[in-house]
Amino acid sequence: MGLSDPIADMLTRIRNAARNRRESVNVRASGVCEGIAKVLQQEGYIQDCKRLEDGKQGLLRIYLRYSPSGEQVIMELKRVSRPGRRVYSGVEDLPRPLDGLGVAIVSTSRGVLSDRQCRRQRLGGEVLCTVC
């Protein structure tokens, strides 16, 4: 049986692994999931992301990051646009999670970007998720 929302599955696995203080978590690989992982790494929410071949679709191994005292870096990971309700936003209307301290991850015509990158490039798109 296929997965109806691989992005929500990825976010849930990351959320659960961070809550259980795991060093890494494996998720199914896809282009959008790789883009999300790359943005999370650029913004400092995860340490690294590596693609593993399993003879099928492939896996992404995401290495989580914690503060020096052991606290989670990712406090909230929320899916915004989902298969039943797509959420599109122009550059002026992009969300600012925690008044700019968090990150909104957006799928644009130039790939998956953070809200800051979208504002710099004057791009809008589908708001995939927010991270605080």
C-alpha positions in Angstrom: 0.0 0.0 0.0 1.3 3.4 -0.9 1.8 6.3 1.5 -0.7 9.0 0.9 1.4 11.8 2.5 5.1 11.1 2.6 5.9 14.6 3.9 3.6 14.2 6.9 5.2 10.8 7.5 8.7 12.3 7.4 7.8 15.1 9.8 6.1 12.7 12.2 9.2 10.4 12.2 11.5 13.4 12.9 9.2 14.6 15.7 9.0 11.2 17.4 12.7 10.6 17.1 13.6 14.0 18.6 11.2 13.4 21.4 12.9 10.0 22.2 16.4 11.6 21.9 17.4 9.4 18.9 20.7 10.2 17.2 19.2 9.5 13.7 16.0 8.6 11.9 15.4 6.9 8.6 12.6 8.2 6.2 11.6 7.2 2.7 13.5 9.2 0.1 11.8 11.5 -2.4 12.8 14.8 -4.0 10.6 16.9 -1.8 11.7 15.1 1.4 15.3 15.6 0.4 14.6 19.3 -0.2 13.0 19.7 3.2 16.0 17.9 4.9 18.4 20.2 3.0 16.5 23.3 4.3 16.4 21.9 7.9 20.2 21.4 7.6 20.9 24.9 6.3 18.8 26.5 9.0 20.6 24.4 11.7 17.7 22.2 12.9 19.5 18.9 11.9 23.2 17.9 11.7 23.3 16.0 8.4 21.2 14.0 5.9 22.5 11.1 3.8 20.8 9.1 1.1 20.9 5.3 1.6 20.1 2.9 -1.3 17.9 -0.1 -0.3 17.2 -1.4 -3.8 13.8 0.3 -3.9 12.9 3.9 -3.4 15.9 4.6 -1.1 16.1 6.0 2.4 17.2 9.3 3.9 19.1 9.0 7.2 18.6 12.3 9.1 21.0 13.0 12.0 19.2 15.1 14.6 20.7 18.0 16.5 20.4 18.8 20.2 21.5 21.7 22.4 24.6 21.3 24.6 22.3 20.6 27.6 20.5 17.8 25.6 17.3 19.8 24.8 15.6 19.3 21.4 16.4 21.9 18.8 13.2 21.3 16.9 10.4 22.3 19.3 7.5 22.3 16.9 7.2 20.7 13.4 3.8 21.4 11.8 2.4 20.4 8.4 0.6 23.3 6.8 -0.3 22.2 3.3 -1.7 18.7 3.0 -3.3 16.5 0.3 -6.8 17.5 1.3 -6.1 21.2 1.6 -3.2 22.8 -0.3 -2.0 26.2 1.0 -0.3 28.5 -1.4 1.2 31.9 -0.5 2.6 34.8 -2.3 5.9 36.4 -1.2 4.1 39.1 0.8 1.9 36.6 2.6 4.5 34.0 3.6 4.2 33.0 7.3 6.7 34.1 9.8 6.8 31.4 12.5 7.6 32.8 16.0 7.9 36.3 14.4 10.9 35.2 12.2 12.7 33.0 14.7 11.2 29.8 13.1 11.2 28.7 9.5 8.5 28.1 7.0 9.5 25.6 4.3 8.0 26.4 0.8 7.9 24.4 -2.4 8.6 26.9 -5.3 9.3 26.7 -9.0 13.0 26.8 -8.0 12.8 24.0 -5.6 12.2 23.7 -1.8 13.3 26.8 0.0 13.0 28.5 3.4 10.8 31.5 3.8 13.9 33.8 4.1 15.2 32.5 0.7 11.8 33.0 -0.8 11.7 36.6 0.3 15.2 37.2 -1.0 14.3 35.8 -4.4 10.8 37.3 -4.4 9.1 33.9 -4.8 5.9 32.4 -3.5 4.7 28.8 -3.5 3.1 26.0 -1.5 3.8 26.3 2.2 4.7 22.7 3.2 5.5 23.1 6.9 6.7 25.3 9.7 9.5 24.6 12.1 10.1 26.3 15.5 
